[in-house]
Amino acid sequence: MKKLFIIFTLTLVLFGCSKEDKDVKKTESLSLEEQITHVMSENKLKNKEIIDYDIKDNFVYVIFKNQHAFSNTHNPDLVILENNNGNLEWVAGPDDRTMSIDTAIIFGRDEGPSVTIHMPLNNTKIKEIKVFGESAKAVTYVEHFTNDFSMEYKYWIAYSNEEPTADDIEIVME
């Protein structure tokens, strides 16, 4: 009887972890960047180059290079992820834009801040962009084509409690 009890106990211990437990442990052991790329890959955005990300409350706003069908350049685009007990979950992506205004894309959100990304034309000299009177964060990134040739890109990103309209965005020129 003891042998049967020991065999039964060992079987439970050895096979007690379910696949779901292993998946949770696996994602919890990944770095934030690894979790971001994993969730993006699961949502058909595999091998996208991440430019920057911001963390606001339980949300991670990931800016990445995205080649659009109408252009041969890589423009910044956005993925919104939510931190759910240490695991990132998909909230919104490039197809969830609510509006485009000239060179700005807007992601209006009911939960969490709305996001505005303004991408000026290359030769435009912009000093500052304000959304609802608040300065947007300017981000610059460089794309290297060869050792001798690269291009510098700049975009502005703003987070607001409501979705802006064209009248809520102020562009201050140099």
N, CA, C and O of each residue as an XYZ file, in Angstrom:
696
protein
N       0.808     -1.179      0.000
C       0.000      0.000      0.000
C       0.862      1.258      0.000
O       0.547      2.243     -0.669
N       1.996      1.207      0.791
C       2.891      2.344      0.832
C       3.489      2.620     -0.543
O       3.609      3.771     -0.964
N       3.864      1.541     -1.239
C       4.450      1.710     -2.570
C       3.461      2.380     -3.513
O       3.837      3.259     -4.287
N       2.222      1.977     -3.451
C       1.192      2.556     -4.301
C       0.994      4.044     -3.984
O       0.839      4.862     -4.890
N       1.000      4.384     -2.691
C       0.857      5.775     -2.279
C       2.052      6.612     -2.749
O       1.865      7.728     -3.234
N       3.254      6.099     -2.613
C       4.461      6.816     -3.039
C       4.464      7.011     -4.554
O       4.799      8.092     -5.036
N       4.096      5.980     -5.303
C       4.030      6.092     -6.768
C       2.989      7.126     -7.172
O       3.231      7.932     -8.071
N       1.839      7.110     -6.517
C       0.773      8.073     -6.826
C       1.233      9.497     -6.511
O       0.996     10.405     -7.308
N       1.881      9.710     -5.374
C       2.363     11.030     -4.972
C       3.423     11.531     -5.937
O       3.387     12.690     -6.351
N       4.377     10.662     -6.303
C       5.425     11.050     -7.256
C       4.825     11.415     -8.616
O       5.275     12.362     -9.262
N       3.827     10.674     -9.042
C       3.166     10.971    -10.316
C       2.527     12.351    -10.276
O       2.650     13.120    -11.229
N       1.844     12.669     -9.179
C       1.230     13.990     -9.044
C       2.281     15.103     -9.052
O       2.090     16.131     -9.701
N       3.368     14.904     -8.347
C       4.427     15.914     -8.277
C       5.071     16.105     -9.642
O       5.289     17.239    -10.068
N       5.377     15.017    -10.331
C       6.061     15.109    -11.620
C       5.181     15.688    -12.716
O       5.677     16.431    -13.563
N       3.901     15.375    -12.727
C       3.008     15.824    -13.793
C       2.017     16.883    -13.327
O       1.075     17.207    -14.050
N       2.215     17.417    -12.150
C       1.277     18.368    -11.571
C       1.225     19.715    -12.266
O       0.176     20.360    -12.259
N       2.321     20.163    -12.868
C       2.323     21.464    -13.539
C       1.628     21.339    -14.879
O       1.990     20.504    -15.708
N       0.635     22.170    -15.080
C      -0.059     22.145    -16.363
C       0.705     22.968    -17.379
O       1.615     23.717    -17.023
N       0.336     22.831    -18.645
C       0.951     23.615    -19.713
C       0.705     25.100    -19.482
O       1.583     25.922    -19.743
N      -0.482     25.448    -18.995
C      -0.820     26.850    -18.735
C       0.120     27.446    -17.692
O       0.575     28.579    -17.843
N       0.415     26.686    -16.629
C       1.356     27.165    -15.614
C       2.728     27.392    -16.213
O       3.396     28.371    -15.880
N       3.156     26.502    -17.090
C       4.461     26.655    -17.728
C       4.489     27.885    -18.620
O       5.493     28.597    -18.649
N       3.387     28.157    -19.366
C       3.320     29.332    -20.225
C       3.376     30.614    -19.404
O       4.050     31.569    -19.788
N       2.669     30.640    -18.271
C       2.691     31.823    -17.407
C       4.091     32.043    -16.870
O       4.588     33.168    -16.887
N       4.748     30.966    -16.384
C       6.110     31.097    -15.872
C       7.056     31.538    -16.971
O       7.977     32.316    -16.722
N       6.839     31.047    -18.191
C       7.704     31.402    -19.315
C       7.596     32.890    -19.632
O       8.619     33.554    -19.799
N       6.371     33.434    -19.720
C       6.213     34.852    -20.051
C       6.651     35.743    -18.899
O       7.145     36.846    -19.133
N       6.483     35.287    -17.654
C       6.924     36.089    -16.521
C       8.439     36.200    -16.465
O       8.962     37.173    -15.923
N       9.156     35.222    -17.015
C      10.614     35.260    -16.972
C      11.207     36.072    -18.121
O      12.415     36.305    -18.141
N      10.384     36.508    -19.079
C      10.868     37.319    -20.197
C      11.029     38.767    -19.759
O      10.304     39.246    -18.887
N      11.983     39.459    -20.370
C      12.137     40.885    -20.113
C      10.948     41.625    -20.730
O      10.185     41.048    -21.505
N      10.798     42.894    -20.385
C       9.693     43.679    -20.927
C       9.790     43.747    -22.448
O       8.782     43.576    -23.134
N      10.976     43.991    -22.983
C      11.149     44.060    -24.433
C      10.817     42.732    -25.107
O      10.224     42.711    -26.185
N      11.195     41.632    -24.476
C      10.876     40.308    -25.030
C       9.372     40.046    -25.006
O       8.823     39.467    -25.943
N       8.711     40.474    -23.933
C       7.253     40.320    -23.866
C       6.579     41.157    -24.949
O       5.625     40.707    -25.584
N       7.083     42.387    -25.160
C       6.504     43.261    -26.184
C       6.623     42.607    -27.554
O       5.631     42.513    -28.278
N       7.815     42.155    -27.922
C       8.001     41.552    -29.245
C       7.193     40.265    -29.378
O       6.709     39.952    -30.466
N       7.042     39.522    -28.293
C       6.243     38.286    -28.314
C       4.769     38.601    -28.616
O       4.160     37.953    -29.467
N       4.201     39.589    -27.922
C       2.793     39.945    -28.133
C       2.613     40.535    -29.534
O       1.619     40.249    -30.202
N       3.562     41.352    -29.980
C       3.462     41.908    -31.331
C       3.512     40.800    -32.379
O       2.763     40.845    -33.355
N       4.382     39.807    -32.193
C       4.473     38.683    -33.133
C       3.168     37.897    -33.187
O       2.727     37.477    -34.257
N       2.559     37.705    -32.028
C       1.278     36.990    -31.983
C       0.180     37.735    -32.736
O      -0.820     37.138    -33.136
N       0.369     39.045    -32.929
C      -0.641     39.879    -33.585
C      -0.162     40.382    -34.938
O      -0.464     41.507    -35.335
N       0.582     39.545    -35.636
C       1.011     39.771    -37.022
C       1.922     40.978    -37.211
O       1.909     41.605    -38.270
N       2.714     41.308    -36.192
C       3.699     42.387    -36.298
C       5.078     41.839    -35.938
O       5.803     42.416    -35.127
N       5.416     40.725    -36.553
C       6.682     40.056    -36.272
C       7.840     40.841    -36.893
O       7.706     41.408    -37.977
N       8.960     40.865    -36.202
C      10.213     41.471    -36.668
C      10.104     42.969    -36.926
O      10.809     43.492    -37.789
N       9.248     43.663    -36.209
C       9.161     45.116    -36.323
C      10.177     45.730    -35.373
O      10.352     45.263    -34.248
N      10.849     46.788    -35.839
C      11.853     47.452    -35.018
C      11.180     48.439    -34.073
O      10.495     49.364    -34.508
N      11.381     48.233    -32.784
C      10.812     49.112    -31.772
C      11.684     50.357    -31.660
O      12.900     50.262    -31.493
N      11.056     51.519    -31.753
C      11.761     52.790    -31.646
C      11.796     53.242    -30.195
O      12.839     53.664    -29.695
N      10.660     53.154    -29.522
C      10.533     53.685    -28.170
C       9.280     53.082    -27.548
O       8.423     52.547    -28.250
N       9.183     53.172    -26.236
C       7.927     52.828    -25.578
C       7.783     53.655    -24.309
O       8.768     54.035    -23.675
N       6.541     53.921    -23.957
C       6.212     54.668    -22.746
C       5.286     53.815    -21.899
O       4.462     53.062    -22.418
N       5.431     53.943    -20.591
C       4.564     53.232    -19.655
C       3.738     54.272    -18.923
O       4.281     55.170    -18.279
N       2.429     54.148    -19.025
C       1.474     55.035    -18.351
C       0.461     54.155    -17.636
O      -0.291     53.417    -18.273
N       0.444     54.235    -16.307
C      -0.425     53.398    -15.482
C      -0.181     51.932    -15.845
O       0.959     51.473    -15.769
N      -1.213     51.187    -16.235
C      -1.064     49.766    -16.584
C      -0.862     49.548    -18.078
O      -0.952     48.413    -18.547
N      -0.593     50.602    -18.829
C      -0.496     50.487    -20.273
C       0.931     50.730    -20.744
O       1.653     51.556    -20.186
N       1.323     49.995    -21.780
C       2.610     50.182    -22.441
C       2.304     50.622    -23.871
O       1.627     49.915    -24.616
N       2.809     51.793    -24.244
C       2.596     52.361    -25.573
C       3.881     52.162    -26.353
O       4.900     52.785    -26.053
N       3.837     51.293    -27.354
C       5.022     50.883    -28.099
C       5.027     51.572    -29.459
O       4.088     51.420    -30.241
N       6.078     52.326    -29.738
C       6.252     52.967    -31.035
C       7.217     52.095    -31.827
O       8.295     51.754    -31.340
N       6.831     51.736    -33.042
C       7.674     50.872    -33.862
C       7.667     51.361    -35.299
O       6.783     52.115    -35.705
N       8.672     50.919    -36.075
C       8.734     51.260    -37.490
C       7.760     50.377    -38.250
O       7.739     49.156    -38.089
N       6.951     51.026    -39.087
C       5.965     50.282    -39.860
C       5.977     50.800    -41.292
O       5.742     51.984    -41.533
N       6.248     49.920    -42.229
C       6.228     50.323    -43.636
C       4.792     50.268    -44.126
O       4.138     49.227    -44.076
N       4.316     51.416    -44.603
C       2.950     51.510    -45.082
C       2.901     51.230    -46.577
O       3.862     51.497    -47.298
N       1.801     50.701    -47.028
C       1.659     50.295    -48.430
C       1.814     51.466    -49.390
O       2.303     51.279    -50.504
N       1.413     52.667    -48.988
C       1.458     53.823    -49.869
C       2.788     54.556    -49.831
O       2.935     55.594    -50.477
N       3.754     54.043    -49.094
C       5.005     54.764    -48.916
C       6.175     53.797    -48.904
O       6.018     52.622    -48.574
N       7.345     54.293    -49.265
C       8.536     53.446    -49.189
C       9.361     53.767    -47.951
O      10.502     53.318    -47.840
N       8.808     54.532    -47.024
C       9.517     54.873    -45.798
C       8.939     54.097    -44.627
O       7.853     53.522    -44.705
N       9.682     54.098    -43.562
C       9.247     53.448    -42.333
C       8.793     54.529    -41.373
O       9.621     55.236    -40.798
N       7.506     54.665    -41.196
C       6.964     55.663    -40.292
C       6.668     55.042    -38.938
O       6.428     53.839    -38.841
N       6.685     55.852    -37.900
C       6.324     55.303    -36.594
C       4.851     54.928    -36.556
O       4.010     55.586    -37.167
N       4.562     53.874    -35.840
C       3.195     53.425    -35.634
C       3.083     52.992    -34.185
O       4.080     52.994    -33.462
N       1.892     52.621    -33.748
C       1.650     52.404    -32.331
C       0.967     51.080    -32.048
O       0.097     50.628    -32.792
N       1.392     50.470    -30.938
C       0.723     49.314    -30.350
C       0.486     49.664    -28.889
O       1.373     50.192    -28.218
N      -0.705     49.371    -28.402
C      -1.030     49.602    -26.997
C      -1.216     48.246    -26.334
O      -2.016     47.424    -26.780
N      -0.461     48.025    -25.257
C      -0.531     46.781    -24.503
C      -0.926     47.104    -23.068
O      -0.637     48.190    -22.566
N      -1.583     46.162    -22.416
C      -1.959     46.352    -21.018
C      -1.241     45.327    -20.159
O      -1.165     44.149    -20.505
N      -0.719     45.791    -19.040
C      -0.063     44.912    -18.086
C      -1.135     44.297    -17.200
O      -1.797     44.999    -16.435
N      -1.301     42.991    -17.305
C      -2.281     42.264    -16.514
C      -1.534     41.291    -15.618
O      -1.218     40.176    -16.034
N      -1.254     41.704    -14.399
C      -0.523     40.880    -13.421
C       0.815     40.390    -13.955
O       1.166     39.223    -13.782
N       1.553     41.269    -14.596
C       2.886     40.917    -15.082
C       2.920     40.364    -16.493
O       4.002     40.136    -17.034
N       1.767     40.144    -17.103
C       1.701     39.658    -18.482
C       1.103     40.743    -19.368
O       0.082     41.342    -19.031
N       1.749     40.988    -20.501
C       1.252     41.993    -21.425
C       0.184     41.397    -22.321
O       0.324     40.285    -22.832
N      -0.901     42.169    -22.505
C      -2.009     41.738    -23.354
C      -2.291     42.818    -24.384
O      -2.195     44.009    -24.088
N      -2.638     42.400    -25.588
C      -2.933     43.292    -26.706
C      -4.187     44.108    -26.411
O      -5.205     43.561    -25.987
N      -4.109     45.429    -26.641
C      -5.272     46.313    -26.516
C      -5.619     46.905    -27.878
O      -6.770     46.842    -28.309
N      -4.621     47.482    -28.558
C      -4.871     48.129    -29.847
C      -3.593     48.146    -30.665
O      -2.487     48.078    -30.130
N      -3.774     48.238    -31.982
C      -2.635     48.289    -32.893
C      -2.901     49.245    -34.035
O      -3.836     50.043    -33.971
N      -2.090     49.177    -35.081
C      -2.198     50.113    -36.198
C      -3.586     50.176    -36.843
O      -3.977     51.223    -37.360
N      -4.316     49.093    -36.818
C      -5.642     49.084    -37.434
C      -6.712     49.723    -36.549
O      -7.865     49.848    -36.959
N      -6.331     50.126    -35.338
C      -7.299     50.678    -34.394
C      -7.235     52.200    -34.278
O      -7.741     52.776    -33.314
N      -6.614     52.847    -35.259
C      -6.604     54.308    -35.264
C      -8.034     54.797    -35.354
O      -8.876     54.183    -36.009
N      -8.297     55.904    -34.691
C      -9.639     56.461    -34.765
C      -9.709     57.646    -35.722
O     -10.790     58.018    -36.177
N      -8.537     58.248    -36.033
C      -8.550     59.405    -36.910
C      -7.141     59.682    -37.431
O      -6.151     59.381    -36.763
N      -7.063     60.255    -38.623
C      -5.813     60.771    -39.167
C      -6.061     62.211    -39.586
O      -7.043     62.511    -40.264
N      -5.157     63.104    -39.173
C      -5.258     64.519    -39.514
C      -3.925     64.924    -40.131
O      -2.905     64.939    -39.442
N      -3.923     65.251    -41.412
C      -2.690     65.630    -42.109
C      -1.600     64.604    -41.826
O      -1.682     63.466    -42.289
N      -0.576     65.001    -41.066
C       0.533     64.092    -40.778
C       0.461     63.558    -39.345
O       1.481     63.165    -38.780
N      -0.727     63.543    -38.762
C      -0.908     63.021    -37.406
C      -1.852     61.831    -37.436
O      -2.812     61.793    -38.205
N      -1.554     60.858    -36.576
C      -2.472     59.739    -36.380
C      -2.923     59.764    -34.924
O      -2.141     60.061    -34.020
N      -4.184     59.450    -34.717
C      -4.768     59.547    -33.380
C      -5.407     58.212    -33.019
O      -6.126     57.604    -33.813
N      -5.123     57.782    -31.805
C      -5.713     56.572    -31.250
C      -6.580     57.009    -30.071
O      -6.084     57.144    -28.953
N      -7.857     57.228    -30.312
C      -8.774     57.599    -29.235
C      -9.082     56.371    -28.398
O      -9.364     55.305    -28.946
N      -9.034     56.503    -27.082
C      -9.233     55.363    -26.190
C     -10.258     55.703    -25.119
O     -10.266     56.814    -24.590
N     -11.111     54.756    -24.804
C     -12.031     54.922    -23.681
C     -11.324     54.588    -22.372
O     -11.552     55.231    -21.347
N     -10.461     53.572    -22.419
C      -9.689     53.184    -21.239
C      -8.241     53.579    -21.468
O      -7.614     53.120    -22.423
N      -7.714     54.413    -20.612
C      -6.341     54.891    -20.769
C      -6.318     56.109    -21.673
O      -7.315     56.433    -22.319
N      -5.178     56.780    -21.716
C      -5.080     58.016    -22.496
C      -5.234     57.791    -24.001
O      -4.885     56.738    -24.535
N      -5.772     58.823    -24.665
C      -5.743     58.852    -26.129
C      -4.324     59.243    -26.534
O      -3.631     59.947    -25.800
N      -3.902     58.781    -27.702
C      -2.529     59.007    -28.133
C      -2.536     59.693    -29.492
O      -3.261     59.294    -30.403
N      -1.711     60.739    -29.611
C      -1.543     61.448    -30.867
C      -0.077     61.346    -31.271
O       0.811     61.672    -30.483
N       0.176     60.895    -32.498
C       1.543     60.852    -33.038
C       1.557     61.766    -34.252
O       0.801     61.568    -35.203
N       2.421     62.763    -34.210
C       2.553     63.696    -35.326
C       3.880     63.435    -36.021
O       4.936     63.456    -35.388
N       3.823     63.190    -37.328
C       5.012     62.896    -38.130
C       5.130     63.951    -39.222
O       4.493     63.827    -40.268
N       5.938     64.991    -38.997
C       6.048     66.042    -40.011
C       6.792     65.563    -41.240
O       7.515     64.568    -41.196
N       6.608     66.282    -42.338
C       7.383     65.990    -43.539
C       8.854     66.273    -43.252
O       9.165     67.099    -42.393
N       9.757     65.606    -43.954
C      11.194     65.691    -43.659
C      11.754     67.104    -43.644
O      12.629     67.399    -42.830
N      11.285     67.977    -44.505
C      11.874     69.303    -44.582
C      11.134     70.332    -43.727
O      11.468     71.515    -43.786
N      10.162     69.929    -42.949
C       9.405     70.842    -42.106
C      10.206     71.150    -40.843
O      10.702     70.243    -40.175
N      10.325     72.426    -40.527
C      11.076     72.867    -39.341
C      10.100     73.179    -38.211
O       9.607     74.301    -38.095
N       9.831     72.187    -37.392
C       8.892     72.342    -36.281
C       9.680     72.486    -34.987
O      10.596     71.712    -34.709
N       9.311     73.481    -34.212
C       9.951     73.718    -32.917
C       9.273     72.905    -31.815
O       9.931     72.329    -30.949
N       7.929     72.875    -31.874
C       7.172     72.230    -30.812
C       5.770     71.908    -31.316
O       5.246     72.577    -32.206
N       5.179     70.880    -30.733
C       3.778     70.555    -31.003
C       3.070     70.458    -29.661
O       3.566     69.846    -28.715
N       1.903     71.078    -29.606
C       1.106     71.040    -28.384
C      -0.238     70.394    -28.690
O      -0.845     70.649    -29.730
N      -0.685     69.564    -27.774
C      -2.000     68.945    -27.863
C      -2.749     69.348    -26.598
O      -2.297     69.076    -25.486
N      -3.893     69.998    -26.778
C      -4.653     70.576    -25.663
C      -3.780     71.509    -24.822
O      -3.936     71.576    -23.603
N      -2.862     72.231    -25.474
C      -2.006     73.197    -24.777
C      -0.804     72.599    -24.085
O       0.024     73.342    -23.557
N      -0.674     71.274    -24.065
C       0.456     70.602    -23.413
C       1.472     70.177    -24.468
O       1.100     69.676    -25.530
N       2.754     70.378    -24.173
C       3.806     70.010    -25.119
C       3.851     68.507    -25.329
O       3.774     67.724    -24.382
N       3.977     68.124    -26.592
C       4.146     66.709    -26.936
C       5.626     66.342    -26.758
O       6.499     67.206    -26.822
N       5.887     65.080    -26.537
C       7.253     64.579    -26.392
C       7.855     64.395    -27.781
O       7.281     63.704    -28.622
N       9.012     65.013    -28.024
C       9.712     64.868    -29.299
C      10.653     63.674    -29.212
O      11.399     63.531    -28.243
N      10.614     62.822    -30.224
C      11.479     61.645    -30.273
C      12.189     61.634    -31.623
O      11.560     61.813    -32.666
N      13.493     61.425    -31.595
C      14.285     61.349    -32.814
C      14.894     59.958    -32.912
O      15.397     59.420    -31.925
N      14.846     59.386    -34.093
C      15.520     58.101    -34.315
C      16.224     58.150    -35.662
O      15.848     58.913    -36.552
N      17.247     57.327    -35.791
C      18.085     57.315    -36.985
C      17.956     55.967    -37.673
O      17.997     54.918    -37.029
N      17.798     56.010    -38.996
C      17.771     54.786    -39.793
C      19.054     54.752    -40.620
O      19.300     55.642    -41.434
N      19.862     53.728    -40.407
C      21.139     53.582    -41.114
C      20.929     52.729    -42.359
O      20.489     51.582    -42.273
N      21.247     53.299    -43.513
C      21.114     52.576    -44.771
C      22.427     51.919    -45.158
O      22.444     50.769    -45.597
N      23.539     52.651    -44.995
C      24.895     52.129    -45.199
C      25.766     52.746    -44.117
O      25.283     53.523    -43.293
N      27.045     52.403    -44.117
C      27.966     53.001    -43.142
C      28.084     54.509    -43.330
O      28.334     55.239    -42.370
N      27.906     54.974    -44.556
C      28.084     56.391    -44.866
C      26.777     57.166    -44.987
O      26.798     58.394    -45.076
N      25.655     56.478    -44.991
C      24.394     57.178    -45.232
C      23.335     56.745    -44.226
O      23.066     55.557    -44.048
N      22.746     57.734    -43.578
C      21.647     57.479    -42.659
C      20.690     58.669    -42.712
O      21.041     59.751    -43.183
N      19.490     58.445    -42.222
C      18.490     59.514    -42.170
C      17.972     59.631    -40.744
O      17.775     58.638    -40.044
N      17.758     60.882    -40.339
C      17.231     61.153    -39.013
C      15.745     61.505    -39.146
O      15.365     62.328    -39.980
N      14.925     60.882    -38.329
C      13.491     61.116    -38.329
C      13.074     61.642    -36.959
O      13.675     61.304    -35.940
N      12.052     62.462    -36.953
C      11.549     63.007    -35.703
C      10.030     62.924    -35.711
O       9.388     63.182    -36.729
N       9.468     62.565    -34.575
C       8.023     62.584    -34.417
C       7.708     63.094    -33.022
O       8.571     63.106    -32.145
N       6.481     63.511    -32.826
C       6.004     63.980    -31.533
C       4.871     63.075    -31.090
O       4.040     62.657    -31.897
N       4.844     62.774    -29.786
C       3.786     61.925    -29.240
C       3.189     62.606    -28.013
O       3.909     63.140    -27.169
N       1.872     62.578    -27.930
C       1.169     63.194    -26.804
C       0.101     62.244    -26.281
O      -0.540     61.516    -27.039
N      -0.067     62.271    -24.983
C      -1.098     61.481    -24.316
C      -2.094     62.460    -23.700
O      -1.700     63.423    -23.041
N      -3.376     62.214    -23.914
C      -4.398     63.126    -23.388
C      -5.600     62.325    -22.897
O      -5.799     61.173    -23.283
N      -6.386     62.953    -22.048
C      -7.552     62.275    -21.479
C      -8.727     62.195    -22.434
O      -9.668     61.437    -22.201
N      -8.681     62.973    -23.510
C      -9.738     62.910    -24.510
C      -9.119     62.916    -25.898
O      -7.955     63.277    -26.072
N      -9.901     62.515    -26.871
C      -9.418     62.447    -28.248
C      -9.381     63.848    -28.859
O     -10.408     64.526    -28.894
N      -8.207     64.298    -29.344
C      -8.125     65.647    -29.905
C      -8.707     65.731    -31.315
O      -8.813     64.733    -32.029
N      -9.074     66.939    -31.685
C      -9.468     67.248    -33.058
C      -8.350     68.093    -33.654
O      -7.377     68.399    -32.965
N      -8.473     68.471    -34.913
C      -7.452     69.298    -35.557
C      -7.275     70.628    -34.826
O      -6.166     71.161    -34.775
N      -8.338     71.159    -34.271
C      -8.255     72.438    -33.548
C      -7.502     72.323    -32.229
O      -7.043     73.333    -31.694
N      -7.366     71.119    -31.697
C      -6.689     70.907    -30.404
C      -5.184     70.719    -30.560
O      -4.461     70.655    -29.566
N      -4.705     70.631    -31.805
C      -3.281     70.414    -32.080
C      -2.672     71.710    -32.604
O      -3.102     72.247    -33.625
N      -1.656     72.206    -31.882
C      -0.976     73.436    -32.271
C       0.459     73.091    -32.682
O       1.192     72.442    -31.936
N       0.842     73.535    -33.874
C       2.188     73.301    -34.387
C       2.944     74.629    -34.334
O       2.544     75.606    -34.968
N       4.042     74.655    -33.572
C       4.870     75.848    -33.421
C       6.084     75.676    -34.329
O       6.886     74.763    -34.131
N       6.219     76.546    -35.315
C       7.316     76.452    -36.270
C       8.562     77.166    -35.724
O       8.454     78.047    -34.871
N       9.737     76.779    -36.222
C      11.006     77.420    -35.836
C      11.110     78.798    -36.404
O      12.109     79.483    -36.183
